[in-house]
Amino acid sequence: MMSIYEVHFWPDNKKIKVRPGTSLLDAGNRAKVHIRTRCGAKAACLMCKVKVNDQSGLAPMNTNERLKLGSLVHEGVRLACQARVTGAVEVHIPEDPLKAAIRAQLARQAEDNDLF
């Protein structure tokens, strides 16, 4: 019987069940969770970085992913296009940099308005 594992995406709090060997990028797409990417899952653009604190539910990094991530490897960062599910896993998707910049700008404007 084929095993099925749950992938839990934060901050969206979406869960999806996938077969072993599914990439986090594919799991995210199926769960309707937006993970930025531009290179077609070739580990070239490095836009699909996600954080996985407990990586026991993921296959070990391949050499290419390890080289691309460098020191981020020690911070629990994985490339969603390369990381393959081997068990239940929780994935934290970082905020889109543009959205983060807009949110910070809006927060600053709100603070400025409070001063007057």
C-alpha positions in Angstrom: 0.0 0.0 0.0 1.3 3.5 -1.0 2.0 5.8 1.9 0.4 9.3 1.9 1.9 12.2 4.0 0.5 15.5 5.1 2.2 18.7 4.2 1.1 21.7 6.3 1.8 25.2 4.9 2.1 28.3 7.1 1.1 31.1 7.4 -1.8 30.0 5.1 -2.6 27.1 7.4 -3.4 24.9 4.5 -2.8 21.1 4.5 -2.6 18.6 1.7 -1.9 14.9 1.5 0.8 13.9 -1.0 2.7 10.8 -2.1 6.3 10.3 -1.1 8.7 12.0 -3.5 6.4 15.0 -4.2 8.3 18.3 -4.2 7.2 21.0 -1.8 6.6 23.2 -4.8 4.2 20.7 -6.4 2.5 20.2 -3.0 2.1 23.9 -2.6 0.6 24.3 -6.1 -1.9 21.5 -5.3 -2.8 23.2 -2.0 -3.3 26.5 -3.7 -0.4 28.0 -1.7 1.7 30.6 -3.7 5.4 29.8 -3.7 7.3 32.2 -5.9 9.3 30.6 -8.7 10.6 31.6 -12.1 13.0 28.8 -13.4 10.6 26.0 -13.9 11.8 24.0 -10.9 15.4 23.8 -12.0 16.9 25.2 -8.8 18.2 28.2 -10.8 16.2 31.3 -9.6 16.3 30.5 -5.9 12.9 32.3 -5.5 11.2 29.2 -4.0 13.0 29.3 -0.6 10.9 28.0 2.2 11.7 27.3 5.9 11.3 23.8 7.3 12.4 23.6 11.0 12.0 19.8 11.3 13.3 18.3 8.1 12.7 14.6 9.2 9.8 14.5 6.7 12.0 15.5 3.7 14.6 13.7 1.7 18.1 14.9 2.3 19.4 17.8 0.2 21.0 17.0 -3.1 24.4 18.5 -3.8 23.0 21.2 -6.1 20.5 22.4 -3.5 23.2 22.4 -0.8 25.6 24.5 -3.0 22.8 26.9 -4.0 21.7 27.6 -0.5 25.1 27.9 1.1 24.9 29.1 4.7 21.1 29.1 4.6 21.2 25.3 4.9 21.9 25.8 8.7 18.8 28.0 9.1 16.3 25.3 7.9 15.9 26.8 4.4 15.1 24.5 1.5 14.3 25.1 -2.1 10.6 24.0 -2.6 11.4 22.8 -6.1 14.1 20.4 -4.8 12.8 19.3 -1.4 11.0 16.0 -1.7 8.4 14.7 0.9 9.3 11.5 2.7 7.0 12.1 5.7 4.7 14.6 7.4 6.2 18.1 7.2 5.4 21.7 8.2 6.5 24.3 5.7 6.8 28.1 6.4 6.5 30.3 3.4 8.3 33.6 3.7 6.3 36.7 2.8 6.7 38.0 -0.7 9.4 40.7 -0.6 7.2 43.2 -2.5 4.2 42.6 -0.3 6.5 43.0 2.8 7.8 46.3 1.5 4.3 47.6 0.8 3.1 46.4 4.2 6.0 48.2 5.9 5.4 51.4 3.9 1.7 51.3 4.9 2.6 50.8 8.5 5.0 53.8 8.4 2.3 56.0 6.8 -0.2 54.9 9.5 2.3 55.9 12.2 3.0 59.2 10.5 -0.7 59.9 10.4 -1.0 59.1 14.1 1.6 61.8 14.9 -0.5 64.6 13.4 
